[in-house]
């Protein structure tokens, strides 16, 4: 069990319009998960994604797999 606290950050690609997600990648090594939360609700729930799933998701975004235009 880890006592480390998540260090949340918002992507530098965010346009600061308030519709952002935040991630805490510092917990990946100790827990195997990457928490993700809504920046508008920092005290709200966070999703705990497995590190490999998060990596695949980010890779898919970079590759344009989720583009709708």
C-alpha positions as CSV (number, residue, x, y, z in Angstrom):
1,X,0.0,0.0,0.0
2,X,1.3,3.5,-0.8
3,X,0.9,6.6,1.2
4,X,2.0,8.8,-1.7
5,X,-0.4,11.5,-2.7
6,X,-1.4,12.1,-6.3
7,X,0.4,15.1,-8.0
8,X,-2.3,16.3,-10.4
9,X,-1.5,18.1,-13.6
10,X,-3.3,19.4,-16.6
11,X,-1.9,19.0,-20.1
12,X,0.0,21.9,-21.5
13,X,-2.2,21.4,-24.7
14,X,-5.2,22.4,-22.7
15,X,-6.8,25.6,-23.8
16,X,-7.8,26.6,-20.3
17,X,-11.5,26.7,-21.2
18,X,-12.4,24.7,-18.1
19,X,-13.1,21.5,-19.9
20,X,-10.0,19.7,-18.9
21,X,-8.9,16.4,-17.4
22,X,-6.1,16.0,-14.9
23,X,-3.9,13.0,-14.4
24,X,-1.5,11.9,-11.6
25,X,1.2,9.8,-13.3
26,X,3.3,9.8,-10.2
27,X,1.4,6.8,-8.8
28,X,1.9,4.5,-11.8
29,X,5.0,2.8,-10.4
30,X,3.7,2.3,-6.9
31,X,0.1,1.4,-7.7
32,X,0.0,0.4,-11.4
33,X,-2.8,2.9,-11.9
34,X,-3.1,6.4,-13.2
35,X,-5.8,8.5,-11.6
36,X,-7.8,10.7,-14.0
37,X,-10.3,13.4,-12.8
38,X,-12.3,16.3,-14.1
39,X,-10.5,19.6,-13.4
40,X,-13.8,21.3,-12.7
41,X,-14.4,18.9,-9.8
42,X,-11.1,18.4,-8.0
43,X,-12.9,17.0,-4.9
44,X,-15.1,14.7,-7.0
45,X,-14.4,11.1,-8.1
46,X,-11.3,10.0,-10.0
47,X,-11.0,7.1,-12.4
48,X,-8.1,4.7,-11.7
49,X,-6.9,3.5,-15.1
50,X,-4.4,0.7,-15.3
51,X,-1.1,2.2,-16.6
52,X,-1.1,0.1,-19.7
53,X,-4.6,1.1,-20.6
54,X,-3.8,4.8,-20.1
55,X,-0.7,4.4,-22.3
56,X,-2.7,2.8,-25.0
57,X,-5.3,5.6,-24.8
58,X,-2.7,8.3,-25.1
59,X,-1.1,6.6,-28.0
60,X,-4.4,6.3,-29.7
61,X,-5.0,10.0,-29.3
62,X,-1.6,10.9,-30.7
63,X,-2.2,8.6,-33.6
64,X,-5.6,10.2,-34.4
65,X,-7.6,7.1,-33.7
66,X,-10.3,9.1,-32.0
67,X,-10.5,12.1,-34.4
68,X,-14.1,12.7,-35.5
69,X,-13.4,15.3,-38.2
